[in-house]
Amino acid sequence: MLSTMQSVREIIDHGAITHPDRVFLLATESGNKQCTWLELQQHSQQISTLLEEENINEGETVSFILDNGYWTTLLLLGVMYSNRVILALNALSGPEALTYVTGHSDAKLIFANQKYQEKFASVFKQLPQSTRIVSTDENLGIKKGLPDLLAKASENKARNIPSADDIAILMYTSGTTGKPKGVLLSHKNVIAGGRNTAVAHNLNENDSGMCVLPLFHINAQMVSVMGALYSGGKLVVAPKFSASKFWHDMAEFECTWFSIVPTIISYLIENNAEGVSSEIMSQIKSHVRFGRSASAALSPAKHKAFEERFGIHIIETMGLTETAAQILSNPLPPAKSKYGSPGKAYGNEAKIINDDGTDATVNNIGELMIRGDNVMQGYYKNPEVTASTFNTDGWLHTGDLAYEDQDGFFFITGRLKELIIKGGENIAPREIDDILYGHPAVLEAAAFGIDDEHYGQEVMASVALCPGMEVSCEELMEMCVDKLGKYKAPKQISILTELPKGPSGKIQRLKLST
């Protein structure tokens, strides 16, 4: 039945009819408030009514800058339900980036709480006259007027059912190498994003997924929210990740899976489940099927360390904003997975091409290309870059360097823009990262290239250490020379308090080279 549905609204309406009393959402920040599928439909209709009253036309953009929570999740889905476009603003953005996005997006309405209105006062002062702010208290409800909306719910001003090609989400990339680009995802795209997650991980109505990643990022939106929506399961949303609360929440809400990033995996290993009894961990392992890692490469050393410590299988995956998140995933046990690989293609096609555009052979490095229903419609108000991002056969250039092995597993070696070319030899930063992560004191690591008059580029690296642990730069450099040889090893390693990261936790190595 779901395979024939073309919009988020159809899935929500179908769920409200077939399993109205099943819990869809549980938000931990507001007394574990729950929302059934019928209530999800009703709230979505209320949001449609509100947007109609605010004179927001179908197809226009509505944004929010809010913390994870009950109403944030419902806004995300309700705006799509209403046939408007939702833009979740990155609360970790600097004022300059946020000013650009709010101006470029043509958003007509911004839902913002007092905290972010104060934090970004300079941004809000520069908003276009066509953009209005709706003051929102997540604990009381939308516009602090939820009771008024409930009284109007029967009006149901969700008029035209969105088509598959209508835009559902506008999401801006992090813009580490230039101005952020606005990715346009249609209803077909976001449904495919949820479906690909559900198919790869065999999600169903009995699953309960823990979301600790911010809802302004594609991972949380597609993997956690759309994965639950498509599979009919339950979504547990925490306000943010907390190493001290994570396992207790997993136990209390009997979650069967979770989606996190490598940085969180490092924090959980470091925290070592402090304050969590062996009985609670045993309880968790009895109902957790897997954990999922994405948004950045997971080093084999951290991967193995997590599984050995907690006894929970981690599935490494890979996704892009431009592909509604997931493109690759390792299979579920008992099927074979591979450390260091984000897996095989699920729900879309993937291939490697050479510099001349021809298909690469097995184990040869080239650019990763993706094609499928999850691939974006294009970049907002940027037709030139959109055209250059696709080839003539509709394949998306990811910009990732990778190879495919004989078993169909893909291995990412770096980004085209991050590749280090020393004396004419290509050096993949990931290869150096993995060596550094092999030291128990290293929490974060990133290799990068800097200009060099003799070699063209020279290899450098930065690390952040686990709290309370020490290691010298000399020891790390000796380890790299021993494993990689002097030519590939970093010329210099610096120890920082923290490495620069994007909203998903992905280390932004290009910022280290400037």
VODOPA-711532 format. One record per residue (C-alpha): x, y, z; residue in three letters. Coordinates in steps of 0.001 Angstrom, whole numbers, plus 500000, padded with zeros to 6 digits. Layout:
XYZALA;...
This chain:
500000500000500000MET;502733502470500957LEU;504511501805497662SER;501685503601495835THR;501678506687498052MET;503189509846496603GLN;503171512306499490SER;503801512631503199VAL;500128513535503635ARG;498970510251502138GLU;501158508278504553ILE;499901510236507581ILE;496249509932506515ASP;496687506220505863HIS;498197505702509318GLY;495398507682510995ALA;492854505355509388ILE;494572501993509764THR;496203502387513208HIS;494854505605514769PRO;495732504737518376ASP;499265503513517740ARG;501899505863519213VAL;504001507532516532PHE;505981510066518578LEU;507319510231522122LEU;509193513406523065ALA;511358513094526156THR;511765516865526733GLU;508154517495527765SER;507246514809530257GLY;507481512013527689ASN;504579513477525751LYS;503149511094523161GLN;501364511568519846CYS;499286508882518157THR;498846508585514411TRP;495376510099514656LEU;496766513009516665GLU;499561513379514120LEU;496941513824511416GLN;494940516264513525GLN;497993518359514407HIS;499057518376510757SER;495623519704509838GLN;495906522343512559GLN;499261523444511156ILE;497667523650507707SER;494927525846509174THR;497460528110510852LEU;499479528546507655LEU;496325529344505731GLU;495445532005508306GLU;498962533411508034GLU;498436533734504252ASN;501188531279503387ILE;500382529832499983ASN;500925526214499086GLU;504416525756497685GLY;505875528609499744GLU;508595528053502328THR;508103527949506098VAL;511079527627508430SER;511830527052512090PHE;514785527452514416ILE;513941525315517427LEU;515405522606519608ASP;514340518990519227ASN;510946518362520722GLY;507300517465520310TYR;506228520520518351TRP;509424520740516338THR;508806517215515032THR;505165517971514279LEU;506075521202512484LEU;508497519304510284LEU;505814516868509189LEU;502831519214509373GLY;504290521772506983VAL;504976519019504433MET;501448517712504999TYR;500054521171504218SER;501809521231500813ASN;504229523934501920ARG;508020523605501976VAL;509756523176505326ILE;513198524627506041LEU;514794523693509354ALA;517354526380510183LEU;520670525243511591ASN;520827526450515192ALA;524611525954515169LEU;525129528335512262SER;527069531523512614GLY;525134534774512086PRO;526639535312508626GLU;525556531906507310ALA;522116532177508898LEU;521585535643507434THR;522414534291503978TYR;520070531300504303VAL;517099533274505643THR;517466535759502809GLY;518157533277500016HIS;515408530808500968SER;512467533243500504ASP;510912531823503666ALA;507642533579504452LYS;507428532510508084LEU;509942531565510778ILE;508913529756513954PHE;511451530753516608ALA;511550530531520384ASN;512754533344522614GLN;516195531770523102LYS;517016531840519393TYR;515367535188518796GLN;517749536638521365GLU;520790534677520181LYS;520260535690516542PHE;518808539152517115ALA;521183540610514519SER;519972538061511957VAL;516299538710512581PHE;516851542452512198LYS;518043541822508646GLN;515130539623507572LEU;513373540620504350PRO;510113542486504874GLN;508281539521503356SER;509452537238506215THR;507500537150509486ARG;508425535610512850ILE;506046533470514885VAL;507103533374518542SER;506906529777519644THR;507172528084523000ASP;507817524387522411GLU;506323523456525781ASN;503036525270525292LEU;502562524627521600GLY;502624526498518349ILE;502164530253518684LYS;501282529727522376LYS;497763529243521018GLY;497244525521520569LEU;493770525534522224PRO;492574528016519587ASP;493881525791516832LEU;492226522717518312LEU;488881524452518103ALA;489430524967514373LYS;490741521495513606ALA;487508520448511917SER;488038523123509245GLU;490967521106507852ASN;492436523633505463LYS;494898521102504054ALA;493468521453500577ARG;495427520121497635ASN;497148516788498125ILE;500822517228497271PRO;502068515432494185SER;505208513295494128ALA;507180516090492487ASP;506026518901494791ASP;508879520174496973ILE;508637519037500595ALA;511966520106502097ILE;514512522840501459LEU;517773521959503216MET;520975523971503037TYR;524340522260502881THR;526970523310505404SER;528843525426502876GLY;532379524640504071THR;533859525579500686THR;531528528426499747GLY;528020529731500319LYS;525484527116501421PRO;523478525504498624LYS;519736524954499047GLY;518860521324498302VAL;515308520796497009LEU;513757517474498053LEU;510359516476496693SER;507754514283498378HIS;509022511419496201LYS;512547512075497475ASN;511682512158501190VAL;509489509068500943ILE;512364507278499208ALA;514683508444501996GLY;512425506848504601GLY;511861503748502493ARG;515568503158501849ASN;516232503348505592THR;513356500995506411ALA;514336498462503752VAL;518051498422504623ALA;517362497980508351HIS;514173495901508072ASN;512174498400510126LEU;508527497665510919ASN;505689498769513204GLU;507274497000516170ASN;510428499115516037ASP;511138502126518212SER;513953504396517081GLY;515890506809519300MET;516655510201517742CYS;519347512269519484VAL;520585514114516390LEU;519276517639515660PRO;516127517856513564LEU;517715520570511449PHE;519953517921509871HIS;519058515539507051ILE;520072512466509058ASN;517463513041511760ALA;514806514173509296GLN;515102511281506872MET;516530508362508833VAL;514773508866512167SER;511551510716511277VAL;510825509454507763MET;512149505994508593GLY;509590505738511399ALA;506835507312509296LEU;507359504914506397TYR;507719501788508549SER;504847502649510900GLY;507069502385513950GLY;507591504688516926LYS;509919507672517036LEU;511524508674520349VAL;512956512206520178VAL;515413513499522776ALA;516202517230523035PRO;519872516500522319LYS;522520513848522816PHE;523626513273526393SER;526187510583527159ALA;524874510314530722SER;521233509884529625LYS;521575507921526397PHE;521544504390527788TRP;518923505188530425HIS;516601506504527687ASP;517290503455525527MET;516227501265528452ALA;513240503310529619GLU;511650503607526180PHE;512656500108525027GLU;514138501407521787CYS;515078498770519228THR;517536500907517257TRP;519296504261517252PHE;520990506539514742SER;524163508368515775ILE;527419509714514315VAL;531068508682514894PRO;531700511556517304THR;528890510288519533ILE;530315506781519323ILE;533600508178520654SER;531810509977523504TYR;529892506828524468LEU;533096504786524534ILE;534772507451526640GLU;531812507715529034ASN;531852503904529328ASN;528189503779530415ALA;529027505477533685GLU;526184505046536159GLY;524503502347534075VAL;524191499012535860SER;524952495695534211SER;521269494828534635GLU;520224497872532606ILE;522770497092529885MET;521516493511529718SER;517970494822529396GLN;519016497162526581ILE;520804494407524673LYS;517708492222524917SER;515649494586522754HIS;518145496649520710VAL;518593495160517242ARG;521330497529516060PHE;522822500983516198GLY;523418502990513060ARG;526340505291512249SER;526375507848509431ALA;527221511437508451SER;530978510815508684ALA;533401507945508236ALA;533573505543511195LEU;537081504306511876SER;537397500512512214PRO;539150500991515575ALA;536214502933517072LYS;533731500582515430HIS;535310497502517010LYS;535816499224520368ALA;532113500132520631PHE;530885496651519759GLU;533350494989522129GLU;532412497311525000ARG;528620497341524644PHE;527819494168522704GLY;525584496055520263ILE;526067495746516523HIS;526818499013514720ILE;525803499313511078ILE;527943501806509195GLU;526049503695506498THR;526453506721504276MET;524100509462503109GLY;524011512922501591LEU;521687515876501877THR;521292515679498094GLU;520053512083498329THR;517569512435501206ALA;520190510784503435ALA;520962507103503027GLN;522630505784499881ILE;524759502947501275LEU;524410500591504219SER;525980497481505606ASN;523498494597505881PRO;521940493412509105LEU;523348490362510870PRO;523723487502510170PRO;524732488799506742ALA;528366489824506450LYS;529353493452507007SER;532762495053506562LYS;534593497412508887TYR;535687500597507134GLY;532936500392504526SER;529569502219504558PRO;528176499178502788GLY;526209498437499645LYS;523556500374497751ALA;520017500018499107TYR;517069501545497238GLY;519248503417494756ASN;521985502679492244GLU;525641503400492981ALA;528738503153490823LYS;532315504450490538ILE;533513506410487508ILE;536954507308486216ASN;538107510848485430ASP;536892510428481829ASP;533385509400482935GLY;533739505697482149THR;532803503083484723ASP;535687502093486998ALA;536618498467487453THR;536604496610490773VAL;538925498049493453ASN;539856501106491361ASN;539341504509492976ILE;537101507036491239GLY;534113509262491977GLU;531006507796493605LEU;527836508361491547MET;524224507869492708ILE;520914507528490858ARG;517439506864492301GLY;514112508247493554ASP;515897509700496587ASN;518103512031494509VAL;517235515739494835MET;515406517873492313GLN;518255520386492274GLY;519679523400494095TYR;517371526324494824TYR;517975529309492534LYS;521184527733491273ASN;520572526144487849PRO;524234526231486791GLU;525477524196489757VAL;522459521887489473THR;523318521138485844ALA;526959520433486662SER;526007518094489518THR;524239515622487214PHE;525552513791484180ASN;523486513282481030THR;522078509976482324ASP;520752511472485559GLY;523558510252487835TRP;524489512546490716LEU;528136513492491191HIS;528752513034494933THR;532280514460494985GLY;533380511459497068ASP;536354509330496094LEU;535664505639496547ALA;536105502134495198TYR;533838499091495039GLU;535228495709496008ASP;534433492328494522GLN;531576491796496992ASP;529768495035496094GLY;530875496950499209PHE;531936500556498718PHE;534890502124500501PHE;535218505917500753ILE;538768507228500538THR;538046510962500746GLY;536538513952498999ARG;537714515172495615LEU;538337518585497193LYS;540103517052500196GLU;542420514709498315LEU;546074515383499204ILE;548366515371496156ILE;551977515192497327LYS;554637515101494641GLY;552086513830492145GLY;550920510984494395GLU;547319510889495615ASN;547011510437499382ILE;543599509767500906ALA;543136511571504257PRO;540946508720505512ARG;543946506368505421GLU;545825508614507866ILE;542741509229510015ASP;542286505505510605ASP;545875505121511839ILE;545478507987514312LEU;542158506632515582TYR;544000503423516408GLY;545642505162519388HIS;543450504863522522PRO;544031508507523505ALA;542697509929520229VAL;539068511064520283LEU;538991512942516951GLU;541423512957514038ALA;541676514604510627ALA;544465514666508061ALA;544635517454505495PHE;546939519004502941GLY;548637522380502914ILE;550505524081500079ASP;554185523210499791ASP;556675524715497353GLU;558557521445496898HIS;555813518803496816TYR;552775520870495809GLY;551082519746499021GLN;552328518416502346GLU;550459516114504731VAL;549355517526508072MET;546982516290510772ALA;545137517482513859SER;543735515456516736VAL;541657515981519852ALA;542312513733522830LEU;539989511813525106CYS;539455513630528420PRO;542102512720530967GLY;544378510991528458MET;547701512158527066GLU;549917511401524091VAL;552667513416522452SER;552665514598518866CYS;555976512795518418GLU;554480509460519486GLU;551583509863517044LEU;553909510812514204MET;556124507787514896GLU;553033505561514803MET;552029506999511403CYS;555534506553509978VAL;555575502958511213ASP;552185502170509633LYS;552269504324506504LEU;555894505095505750GLY;557537508498505961LYS;556169509795502641TYR;552474509445503589LYS;552872510210507275ALA;552012513730508476PRO;554863516196508533LYS;553302517736511618GLN;550504516805514020ILE;548792519370516225SER;546704518629519304ILE;543555520755519603LEU;540826520941522221THR;538217520114519579GLU;538200519752515809LEU;535804521901513750PRO;532601520055512934LYS;529375520603511028GLY;525870520188512493PRO;525893516418512004SER;529210515964513798GLY;531245515543510619LYS;534747516931510990ILE;535382519774508547GLN;538985519112507630ARG;539173521926505067LEU;538830524427507911LYS;541999522982509437LEU;544025523849506340SER;543205527568506428THR;
